Amino acid sequence: MLYVGFLEQPFTGLKWGALAAIGAAFFAVMIAAAMVSLRGARGIFRPIEQMAQTMQRVEGGEMEARVGHVRSNDEIGQLAGHLDHLLDTIADKTRALERWNAELDAKVAERTRELRSAQQQLVRSEKLAAVGQLTASIAHEVNNPIAVIQGNLDLARELLGEDAQRVQGELRLVDEQVERMRLIVTQLLQFARPNEFAGYVDSVDTREVLEGCLVLVAHLLSRTHIALVRDYRATRQPALNRNELQQVIVNLLVNAVHAMPEGGTLTLATRDGGDDTVEIDVMDTGAGLPPEILAELFQPFVTHKKDGTGLGLWISRSIVERYGGDIRAAQRPEGGAAFTVVLRLDGRPR
């Protein structure tokens, strides 16, 4: 019998060495796998974090914030690109909505101004109709006693003969008051029947009309220390009745002279306006027009002069409006009043 044996120690050492190699390889593989996983997870979570930060910035009001370029080209990278495209679309739509909103606000404001202007025009027309009915009857009733007074005044002159010279001043005063009453009646009739007072419409030279008006008020200017300044720049010729325009300008000139009893500067200016219009400015350096006066300046029977009728400005505005124009009044920054007569080239009545 032959007994053969092997030592166990070499096999034991080999076993533990193999186990140690296997363990080391396993841990190495685990560490490598963890590093690869962390790197892959970072590539996944970084675009998501960028998208989250972008949304926070947009919520904070930074509408131009975008995710931008991401390294990932997978579905998450495509999602980031779609998010930027969506934000661009939202920004474009928002700007379009803001633009449409601004246009809508402008249109609403324009319509509101038109409605307010139409309402004011309607109120003026209603007032004009009411005043017209009233003044037509008043003018008819007043004309009769005026004619009686004038007739008896002429008869008194004939009967007095040479003795009339003794009361010439009193008779002249009565004549002036009768003439003033006729002027008031005429102004009242212009409210009652404005179409009957409308004259022939033609293109007028504003320079010639203004110079003619200055001749009519020369007697007023000669008694004052008022300096006259002319600034004629208009090249267009508006269409309206020359005599009616002259009436309007003379009324404004007389008001300007009365506003400067101690003297001042009277400025006449013309210029070509927008929308085929011509503008005439009558400016003075008087007391000006406080806001409470501007609010009721063109109302009938409203006057701040002791001997005024309160009809001149309203009649003047009514005349200009018949030809599609307007009269505006304003307080000058340097002091005084400025009246602007806007005349249309076609003279088309409203």
C-alpha positions in Angstrom: 0.0 0.0 0.0 1.4 3.3 -1.2 0.2 6.6 0.5 0.6 9.8 -1.5 -0.3 13.2 0.1 -0.3 16.9 -0.8 0.1 19.9 1.4 -3.2 21.9 1.9 -1.5 25.2 2.5 -0.6 26.0 -1.2 -4.2 25.4 -2.2 -5.5 27.5 0.6 -3.3 30.4 -0.4 -4.3 30.0 -4.0 -7.9 30.1 -3.1 -7.7 33.2 -1.0 -5.6 34.9 -3.7 -8.3 34.0 -6.3 -11.0 35.4 -4.1 -9.0 38.6 -3.5 -8.5 39.0 -7.3 -12.2 38.4 -7.9 -13.2 40.9 -5.2 -10.8 43.6 -6.5 -12.1 43.1 -10.0 -15.6 43.4 -8.7 -15.0 46.6 -6.8 -13.1 48.0 -9.8 -16.1 47.3 -12.0 -18.5 48.8 -9.5 -16.4 52.0 -9.2 -16.2 52.3 -13.0 -19.9 51.7 -13.3 -20.6 54.3 -10.7 -18.5 56.9 -12.5 -20.1 56.1 -15.8 -23.6 56.3 -14.2 -22.8 59.6 -12.5 -21.5 61.1 -15.7 -24.6 59.9 -17.6 -26.9 61.2 -14.9 -25.1 64.5 -15.0 -25.8 64.7 -18.7 -29.4 64.0 -18.0 -30.0 66.3 -15.1 -28.0 69.3 -16.2 -30.4 70.2 -19.1 -33.3 69.6 -16.8 -31.8 72.0 -14.2 -31.2 74.6 -17.0 -34.8 74.3 -18.1 -36.0 74.7 -14.5 -33.8 77.8 -14.0 -35.1 79.2 -17.3 -38.7 78.8 -16.2 -38.0 80.4 -12.9 -36.4 83.4 -14.7 -39.4 83.7 -17.0 -41.8 83.5 -14.1 -39.8 86.4 -12.5 -40.5 88.6 -15.5 -37.3 88.0 -17.6 -39.2 87.1 -20.8 -36.0 86.9 -22.8 -34.5 84.1 -20.8 -33.7 80.9 -22.8 -32.2 77.5 -22.1 -29.7 77.9 -24.8 -27.3 75.2 -26.1 -27.1 71.9 -24.3 -24.6 69.2 -24.9 -27.1 66.4 -25.0 -28.6 65.5 -28.3 -31.1 63.0 -27.0 -34.7 63.5 -26.2 -33.9 65.8 -23.3 -31.8 68.0 -25.6 -34.7 68.1 -28.1 -37.0 69.0 -25.2 -34.8 71.9 -24.3 -34.9 73.1 -27.9 -38.6 72.8 -28.0 -38.9 74.8 -24.8 -36.8 77.6 -26.3 -39.0 77.6 -29.4 -42.1 77.7 -27.2 -40.8 80.7 -25.3 -39.9 82.4 -28.5 -43.5 81.8 -29.8 -45.0 83.1 -26.5 -42.8 86.2 -26.7 -43.9 86.9 -30.3 -47.5 86.4 -29.4 -47.1 88.6 -26.4 -45.6 91.4 -28.4 -48.3 91.1 -31.0 -51.0 91.2 -28.3 -49.3 94.3 -26.7 -49.2 95.9 -30.2 -52.8 95.1 -30.8 -53.8 96.3 -27.4 -52.0 99.6 -28.0 -53.7 100.0 -31.4 -57.1 99.2 -29.7 -56.5 101.7 -27.0 -55.6 104.3 -29.6 -58.7 103.5 -31.6 -60.8 103.6 -28.5 -59.3 107.0 -27.5 -59.9 108.3 -31.1 -63.5 107.1 -31.1 -64.0 108.6 -27.7 -62.7 111.9 -28.9 -64.9 111.7 -32.0 -68.0 110.8 -29.8 -67.2 113.6 -27.4 -66.8 116.0 -30.3 -70.0 114.8 -31.9 -71.8 115.2 -28.6 -70.5 118.7 -28.1 -71.5 119.5 -31.7 -75.0 118.0 -31.0 -75.3 120.1 -27.8 -74.2 123.2 -29.7 -76.7 122.4 -32.4 -79.5 121.9 -29.9 -78.6 125.2 -28.2 -78.4 126.9 -31.5 -81.9 125.6 -32.5 -83.3 126.7 -29.1 -81.7 130.1 -29.3 -82.7 130.5 -32.9 -86.4 129.9 -32.1 -86.2 132.4 -29.2 -84.2 135.0 -31.0 -86.3 134.9 -34.1 -89.3 136.0 -32.2 -87.3 138.5 -30.1 -85.7 140.1 -33.2 -89.1 140.4 -34.8 -90.5 142.1 -31.8 -87.5 144.4 -31.3 -87.3 145.5 -34.9 -90.7 147.2 -34.7 -89.9 149.6 -31.8 -86.4 150.2 -33.4 -88.1 151.4 -36.6 -90.5 153.5 -34.6 -87.7 155.1 -32.6 -85.7 155.8 -35.7 -88.6 157.3 -37.5 -89.6 159.6 -34.6 -86.0 160.6 -34.2 -85.8 161.7 -37.9 -89.1 163.5 -37.5 -87.8 165.3 -34.4 -84.8 166.5 -36.3 -87.1 167.9 -39.1 -89.4 169.6 -36.6 -86.6 171.1 -34.5 -84.9 172.4 -37.6 -81.9 174.6 -36.6 -82.8 174.0 -32.9 -81.7 170.4 -33.4 -78.1 171.6 -33.1 -78.7 172.4 -29.4 -79.4 168.7 -28.7 -77.1 167.3 -31.4 -75.1 165.3 -28.8 -78.2 163.7 -27.3 -79.6 162.9 -30.8 -76.3 161.4 -31.8 -76.3 159.3 -28.7 -79.8 158.0 -29.5 -78.6 157.2 -33.0 -75.6 155.2 -31.7 -77.8 153.2 -29.3 -80.4 152.5 -32.1 -77.5 151.3 -34.3 -76.3 149.1 -31.5 -79.7 147.6 -31.1 -79.8 146.9 -34.8 -76.4 145.2 -34.6 -77.7 143.0 -31.8 -80.8 142.1 -33.7 -78.7 141.2 -36.7 -76.5 139.0 -34.6 -79.6 137.3 -33.2 -80.9 136.7 -36.7 -77.7 135.1 -37.6 -78.5 132.4 -35.0 -82.1 132.1 -36.2 -81.4 131.9 -40.0 -77.6 131.3 -40.5 -78.1 130.1 -44.1 -79.7 133.4 -45.1 -76.5 135.2 -44.1 -74.2 132.8 -45.9 -72.7 134.6 -48.9 -70.9 133.6 -52.0 -68.1 131.1 -51.4 -64.8 131.7 -53.2 -61.0 131.2 -52.6 -59.7 134.1 -50.5 -56.3 135.5 -49.9 -55.9 135.6 -46.2 -53.2 138.3 -46.4 -55.6 140.6 -48.3 -58.4 139.9 -45.9 -56.3 140.7 -42.9 -55.0 143.9 -44.3 -58.6 144.9 -45.1 -59.6 144.1 -41.5 -56.8 146.3 -40.2 -58.2 149.2 -42.2 -61.6 148.7 -40.6 -60.1 148.8 -37.1 -57.5 151.5 -37.8 -59.5 154.0 -35.8 -59.3 151.8 -32.7 -55.6 151.1 -33.1 -54.8 154.8 -33.6 -56.1 155.6 -30.1 -54.0 153.1 -28.4 -50.3 152.3 -27.9 -50.5 148.9 -29.6 -47.7 147.6 -31.7 -48.7 145.5 -34.7 -46.7 142.5 -35.8 -47.4 140.7 -39.1 -46.3 137.2 -39.9 -48.0 136.0 -43.1 -46.7 132.6 -44.2 -49.8 130.9 -45.6 -49.6 130.0 -49.3 -53.0 128.3 -49.6 -56.3 130.0 -50.1 -59.3 128.6 -48.2 -62.8 128.6 -49.6 -65.5 130.7 -47.8 -67.2 134.0 -48.1 -64.8 136.9 -47.9 -67.2 139.2 -46.0 -68.0 136.6 -43.4 -64.3 135.9 -42.8 -63.8 139.7 -42.5 -66.5 139.8 -39.9 -64.9 137.0 -37.9 -61.4 138.6 -38.0 -62.7 142.1 -37.2 -64.5 140.7 -34.1 -61.3 139.0 -32.9 -59.3 142.2 -33.6 -61.7 144.3 -31.6 -61.6 141.9 -28.7 -57.8 141.9 -28.8 -57.7 145.8 -28.7 -60.2 145.8 -25.8 -58.0 143.3 -24.0 -55.0 145.8 -24.1 -56.3 149.1 -22.9 -52.9 150.1 -21.7 -51.2 149.1 -24.9 -49.3 146.0 -25.9 -48.5 143.9 -29.0 -51.0 142.6 -31.5 -49.8 139.8 -33.7 -51.4 138.6 -36.9 -50.0 135.3 -38.3 -51.0 132.9 -41.1 -49.7 129.5 -41.9 -50.5 126.4 -43.9 -52.0 123.8 -41.5 -52.4 120.0 -41.8 -55.2 118.2 -43.7 -55.6 121.0 -46.3 -56.2 123.8 -43.9 -55.1 127.4 -43.4 -54.7 128.8 -39.9 -55.0 132.4 -38.9 -53.6 133.5 -35.5 -54.8 136.6 -33.7 -52.7 137.1 -30.5 -52.5 139.8 -27.9 -50.5 140.5 -24.8 -53.5 141.4 -22.6 -54.8 139.8 -19.4 -55.2 136.4 -21.1 -57.8 133.7 -20.7 -58.0 132.0 -17.3 -59.4 128.4 -17.3 -62.8 129.5 -16.0 -63.2 131.9 -18.9 -61.9 129.3 -21.5 -64.6 126.8 -20.4 -67.5 129.1 -21.4 -65.8 131.4 -23.9 -67.9 130.3 -26.9 -71.2 130.0 -25.1 -74.0 132.4 -26.2 -74.8 135.5 -24.1 -71.6 134.9 -22.0 -69.4 138.0 -21.8 -66.9 139.5 -19.5 -67.0 143.0 -21.0 -69.2 145.7 -19.5 -70.9 146.6 -22.8 -70.6 143.2 -24.5 -73.5 141.1 -25.8 -71.8 137.7 -25.4 -72.7 136.8 -29.1 -69.6 137.8 -31.0 -67.4 134.8 -30.5 -70.3 132.3 -30.8 -71.4 133.9 -34.0 -67.8 133.9 -35.3 -67.4 130.2 -34.5 -70.8 129.4 -36.1 -69.7 131.2 -39.3 -66.4 129.3 -39.5 -68.1 125.9 -38.7 -70.5 126.4 -41.6 -67.4 126.1 -43.8 -66.0 123.1 -42.0 -63.5 125.1 -39.9 -63.1 125.9 -36.3 -61.9 128.6 -33.8 -59.6 127.7 -31.0 -58.7 129.8 -28.0 -55.7 129.4 -25.7 -53.7 131.1 -23.0 -50.3 132.2 -24.2 -47.3 131.0 -22.0 -45.8 134.5 -22.2 -49.1 136.1 -21.3 -52.1 137.1 -23.3 -54.7 135.3 -25.4 -54.3 133.5 -28.8 -57.2 132.8 -31.1 -56.6 130.4 -34.0 -59.1 130.4 -37.0 -58.8 127.1 -38.9 -60.2 127.3 -42.4 -60.6 124.4 -44.9 -59.5 124.7 -48.5 -62.7 123.0 -49.8 -65.0 125.1 -47.6 -67.3 122.1 -47.2 -70.0 122.8 -44.7 -70.5 120.4 -41.8 
